Amino acid sequence: MRIEHVNMTVSDVAASADFYRQVFGFETRWEGLTGSGLRAIHLGTDDSYLSLFEAKGPGSAPADYGSVGFNHLGFVVEDLDAYRGTLDRMGVAVQVPEDYDPGRRLYFFDPDGIEIELVEY
């Protein structure tokens, strides 16, 4: 079993798509309107992708580990330092990479406050 996609509602599909393309090099798999007329885009690889839907109004994701809900999205990466360099060039604030058993990780937030974890094993 594997996760095929994650569906997220964002405030601006174009801005979020640009952000995830810059960080991960994702390709556009599909782009258009949903049946209800919302802008949407699928970004990723042949195996998995992010499905981004544009919200009807402004907002941000709550960052509250004490409440029921989505906490963060985690990606395994080959070279954490290379991603850290990309995020630094983009001006994205990151937590200092942490060493832990069995690897290293760092966290940052996307334009809507959705927390992203990168882990290198």
BAPAGU-904385 format. One line per 5 residues: number of its first residue (from 1); for each residue x, y, z of N, C-alpha, C. Coordinates in pm, whole numbers, plus 50000, padded with zeros to 5 digits. Layout:
NUM) X,Y,Z,X,Y,Z,X,Y,Z; ...;
END
This chain:
1) 50084,49883,50000,50000,50000,50000,50089,50125,50000; 50038,50230,49938,50108,50359,49939,50004,50469,49930; 50041,50588,49970,49953,50703,49955,49970,50755,49813; 49859,50765,49742,49864,50815,49604,49865,50968,49602; 49778,51030,49682,49774,51177,49683,49724,51230,49816;
6) 49752,51356,49838,49701,51432,49952,49625,51549,49893; 49503,51570,49939,49418,51677,49890,49418,51790,49993; 49456,51910,49951,49463,52024,50041,49391,52144,49980; 49323,52219,50064,49260,52343,50022,49355,52456,50058; 49384,52541,49960,49480,52650,49978,49414,52782,49940;
11) 49474,52892,49983,49413,53023,49954,49437,53068,49811; 49548,53026,49751,49582,53069,49614,49652,52953,49544; 49582,52887,49455,49637,52769,49387,49767,52801,49314; 49771,52914,49244,49892,52949,49167,50012,52969,49259; 49993,53040,49370,50103,53066,49464,50150,52936,49528;
16) 50057,52852,49570,50095,52725,49632,50163,52633,49532; 50112,52628,49410,50175,52544,49308,50318,52590,49282; 50338,52720,49273,50473,52774,49253,50564,52736,49370; 50514,52748,49491,50592,52713,49610,50636,52566,49605; 50542,52474,49583,50575,52331,49582,50662,52292,49463;
21) 50646,52360,49351,50737,52335,49237,50879,52376,49273; 50894,52493,49336,51028,52541,49373,51094,52448,49475; 51019,52407,49576,51077,52322,49681,51110,52183,49629; 51015,52120,49560,51029,51979,49526,51052,51950,49378; 51037,52050,49292,51050,52025,49149,50932,51949,49092;
26) 50817,51954,49159,50699,51881,49112,50654,51929,48975; 50600,51836,48898,50543,51865,48767,50391,51873,48780; 50328,51947,48689,50183,51954,48685,50129,51829,48617; 50042,51758,48686,49977,51639,48630,49842,51673,48569; 49774,51771,48628,49642,51815,48581,49615,51953,48639;
31) 49542,52034,48564,49503,52165,48614,49370,52201,48551; 49280,52259,48630,49150,52298,48577,49054,52340,48685; 48927,52323,48657,48821,52358,48751,48753,52231,48799; 48713,52232,48925,48637,52119,48980,48493,52130,48931; 48414,52028,48959,48273,52031,48922,48197,52147,48984;
36) 48246,52195,49099,48182,52309,49165,48247,52443,49127; 48337,52439,49028,48396,52563,48978,48518,52613,49052; 48574,52533,49144,48695,52574,49216,48819,52545,49132; 48915,52638,49134,49044,52613,49067,49117,52503,49140; 49181,52415,49064,49253,52303,49124,49372,52266,49037;
41) 49470,52202,49101,49588,52155,49030,49641,52031,49100; 49692,51937,49024,49761,51819,49078,49908,51834,49044; 49992,51830,49146,50138,51844,49129,50207,51724,49189; 50308,51672,49121,50384,51564,49180,50460,51484,49078; 50455,51353,49100,50527,51259,49015,50426,51163,48953;
46) 50474,51066,48879,50385,50965,48822,50321,50878,48931; 50387,50867,49047,50340,50778,49153,50255,50845,49260; 50280,50972,49289,50207,51040,49395,50203,51190,49367; 50105,51256,49429,50091,51398,49400,50015,51471,49510; 50024,51603,49506,49944,51691,49589,49829,51742,49503;
51) 49710,51735,49556,49591,51787,49489,49554,51916,49563; 49571,52029,49497,49547,52159,49560,49418,52218,49507; 49328,52251,49596,49201,52316,49562,49202,52455,49620; 49151,52552,49545,49150,52690,49593,49028,52715,49680; 49049,52770,49798,48941,52802,49892,48853,52914,49836;
56) 48732,52918,49885,48638,53023,49843,48671,53157,49910; 48750,53154,50017,48786,53277,50087,48919,53261,50158; 48968,53368,50220,49098,53364,50287,49095,53276,50412; 49212,53240,50455,49225,53159,50576,49365,53105,50588; 49390,53029,50694,49519,52963,50710,49497,52836,50789;
61) 49591,52746,50778,49581,52617,50846,49617,52633,50993; 49538,52575,51083,49573,52583,51225,49693,52494,51254; 49783,52542,51337,49900,52462,51378,49880,52429,51525; 49802,52324,51551,49767,52290,51687,49771,52139,51704; 49881,52091,51761,49897,51948,51782,49805,51896,51892;
66) 49742,51987,51969,49655,51947,52078,49511,51928,52036; 49479,51953,51910,49342,51940,51862,49336,51836,51750; 49218,51779,51733,49198,51683,51624,49216,51756,51492; 49288,51694,51399,49308,51753,51267,49441,51712,51208; 49472,51772,51099,49594,51745,51023,49710,51821,51085;
71) 49821,51754,51118,49934,51820,51181,50041,51863,51082; 50089,51773,51001,50189,51810,50901,50198,51702,50794; 50266,51740,50686,50288,51651,50574,50437,51620,50569; 50473,51492,50568,50614,51454,50571,50661,51392,50441; 50783,51431,50401,50846,51378,50280,50983,51321,50316;
76) 51015,51203,50268,51150,51149,50280,51231,51207,50165; 51348,51262,50197,51436,51320,50095,51573,51256,50103; 51645,51260,49992,51779,51201,49985,51885,51290,50049; 51870,51423,50034,51974,51516,50077,51909,51635,50148; 51895,51626,50279,51829,51729,50359,51899,51864,50343;
81) 52031,51863,50335,52106,51988,50323,52075,52060,50192; 52054,51986,50084,52020,52047,49956,51883,52116,49965; 51788,52051,50029,51656,52112,50047,51666,52234,50138; 51749,52225,50240,51769,52341,50328,51822,52459,50248; 51914,52435,50157,51966,52541,50071,51858,52601,49983;
86) 51773,52517,49926,51662,52565,49843,51569,52653,49926; 51532,52607,50044,51442,52684,50130,51506,52816,50172; 51635,52814,50202,51707,52939,50237,51702,53037,50121; 51728,52990,49998,51725,53078,49881,51585,53134,49856; 51483,53058,49894,51346,53103,49877,51302,53198,49990;
91) 51385,53209,50094,51349,53293,50207,51249,53228,50302; 51241,53096,50299,51148,53022,50386,51217,52992,50518; 51154,53031,50628,51209,53003,50761,51197,52855,50790; 51306,52796,50838,51305,52653,50873,51357,52637,51015; 51310,52530,51079,51368,52494,51206,51503,52430,51178;
96) 51596,52449,51267,51729,52391,51250,51714,52240,51239; 51781,52178,51141,51771,52031,51129,51806,51963,51260; 51730,51861,51292,51752,51784,51414,51801,51645,51377; 51899,51597,51450,51939,51457,51437,51853,51377,51534; 51801,51266,51489,51725,51178,51576,51736,51037,51519;
101) 51710,50941,51603,51717,50804,51557,51588,50774,51483; 51588,50748,51356,51695,50698,51272,51749,50795,51168; 51727,50926,51181,51775,51017,51076,51773,51162,51120; 51761,51252,51021,51755,51396,51048,51627,51452,50987; 51579,51564,51043,51457,51623,50991,51459,51774,51009;
106) 51375,51841,50931,51350,51984,50950,51205,52011,50915; 51156,52123,50967,51017,52163,50945,51012,52304,50890; 50909,52331,50810,50882,52465,50759,50734,52473,50726; 50687,52592,50691,50547,52613,50660,50531,52660,50516; 50424,52611,50452,50393,52658,50317,50321,52793,50326;
111) 50283,52854,50215,50223,52988,50219,50093,52997,50301; 50026,52886,50323,49901,52887,50401,49919,52838,50544; 50044,52821,50586,50069,52776,50723,50059,52627,50742; 50059,52551,50633,50059,52404,50644,50203,52361,50672; 50220,52287,50782,50354,52245,50822,50401,52129,50736;
116) 50527,52139,50692,50591,52036,50610,50713,51986,50684; 50730,51854,50688,50850,51793,50746,50929,51726,50635; 51058,51749,50636,51150,51676,50548,51235,51589,50638; 51248,51462,50601,51329,51369,50679,51426,51296,50588; 51547,51283,50635,51651,51208,50563,51693,51093,50653;
121) 51677,50970,50603,51716,50851,50680,51853,50806,50641;
END
